[in-house]
Amino acid sequence: MSRIIFFVLIIAVIYFAWRSMRLKQIQLEKRLDKQEKANLAEHKNDMPGEKMVSCANCGLYVPISEAIYSNGKYYCSRQHAMKGPKAH
């Protein structure tokens, strides 16, 4: 009978030690997640977005740095710039 109690106590100690380590690990993960979110929010505005313009021919939005400007309108490619604006 004493052996059974001894093994039950050993199993209980192992279980509670494992549970304690697991809870500490979960708390650490939560803390790291909060830090990552804070860092992400802090650096979110470090890279401002680029203005997007609509192609006068097909309506596709492209960054202004990649757009072709012709006759006062923006186009997504040289082919569309040569075709000109599409009549809607």
C-alpha positions in Angstrom: 0.0 0.0 0.0 2.8 2.4 0.8 4.3 1.8 -2.7 1.1 2.9 -4.3 1.0 6.1 -2.2 4.6 6.7 -3.1 4.0 6.4 -6.8 0.9 8.5 -6.7 2.9 11.2 -4.9 5.7 11.0 -7.5 3.2 11.3 -10.3 1.5 14.2 -8.6 4.9 16.0 -8.1 5.8 15.4 -11.8 2.3 16.6 -12.9 2.4 19.8 -10.9 6.0 20.6 -11.9 5.0 20.1 -15.6 1.9 22.3 -15.1 3.9 25.0 -13.4 6.5 25.1 -16.2 3.7 25.1 -18.8 2.0 28.1 -17.1 5.2 30.0 -17.0 5.8 29.3 -20.7 2.2 30.5 -21.6 2.8 33.7 -19.6 6.1 34.3 -21.4 4.4 33.7 -24.8 1.7 36.2 -23.9 4.3 38.8 -22.8 6.2 38.3 -26.0 3.1 38.6 -28.1 2.2 41.9 -26.4 5.8 43.2 -27.0 5.6 42.1 -30.7 2.2 43.9 -31.1 3.6 47.0 -29.4 6.6 47.0 -31.6 4.5 46.4 -34.7 2.2 49.3 -33.7 5.2 51.5 -33.0 6.8 50.8 -36.4 3.6 50.7 -38.4 4.0 54.3 -39.6 7.7 54.0 -40.4 6.8 52.9 -44.0 4.2 55.3 -45.3 2.0 54.0 -48.1 2.4 55.2 -51.7 -0.3 57.0 -53.5 -2.3 54.8 -55.9 -3.7 56.0 -59.2 -6.3 54.5 -61.5 -5.5 53.6 -65.1 -7.6 55.7 -67.4 -8.0 52.8 -69.8 -8.7 49.7 -67.6 -9.3 51.2 -64.1 -6.5 49.1 -62.5 -4.9 50.9 -59.5 -1.1 51.1 -59.6 1.4 52.9 -57.4 2.1 56.4 -58.8 5.8 55.6 -59.1 5.0 52.8 -61.5 2.2 54.6 -63.4 2.7 56.1 -66.9 1.6 59.7 -67.1 0.5 60.8 -70.5 -1.8 63.7 -71.7 -2.8 64.5 -68.1 -3.9 60.9 -67.2 -2.3 57.9 -65.5 -2.0 54.5 -67.2 -0.8 51.1 -65.9 1.3 50.3 -69.0 2.7 51.9 -72.2 0.2 50.0 -74.3 -2.8 51.5 -72.4 -1.1 55.0 -72.6 -0.9 54.5 -76.4 -4.6 53.4 -76.6 -5.7 56.4 -74.5 -8.6 56.7 -72.1 -11.4 54.3 -72.4 -14.9 55.9 -73.1 -17.2 54.8 -70.2 
